[in-house]
Amino acid sequence: MAANSELAAWIDAVARNRDRAAFARLFDHFVPRIEAWLVRSGADSGTAEEVTQDVMVTLWRKAELFDPRKSSVTTWLYRIARNRRIDLLRRNRVDFVDPLDNVYEPSETPDFDRVLDLQDREDQVRAALSALPQEQLALVRLAFFDGLSHSDIAAQTGLPLGTVKSRIRLAFTRLRRVLESNGVVEAG
């Protein structure tokens, strides 16, 4: 997870320069999170996708309205998502509105200690990843960020399948050791 200051800087770049790379980073960061939150809030996947796309269009068009003194980037975007979902429910409303639908409930106040803890953990995982030897990091990225199978990685890199597997295993052994020593994961 990117730090709030980094997210705010990306929004500022979108607001000032219509920076497509900054928008792409924001898009990649928030789309899966907002969609998942909407589904957990009771929206079907199609509605969640539609609302999330609308949120991202709003971000692109109105990035200059974001004020980091008033809220975090996450709070700002989730508030937009909540309001868009309510608007969509009102627009598509038939005679029956379920007053118990949790979309009408006030948003929970985020547990800032938990958010900070998660950001700290993510920072430590990123640091641990960056400390891996390049040949291991490249394979971890292909496997876990690009979603390639070990066989696909071997074919793409020209490495033997056994080498791919052992380098990934070594990378995870190193990561686990570093993260255990930093208290990010429990030893075991």
Buried (B, 14 or more C-beta within 10 A) or exposed (E): BBBBEBBBBBBBBBBEEEBEEBBEBBBEBBBEBBBEBBBEBBBEEEBBBBBBBBBBEBBBEEBEEBEBEEBBBBBBBBEBBBBBBBEBBEEEEEEEEEEEBEBEEEEEEEEEEEBEEEBEBBBBBEEBBEEBEEEBBBBBBBBEEEEBEBEBBBEEBEBEEEBBBBBBEBBBEBBBEBBEEBEBBEEE
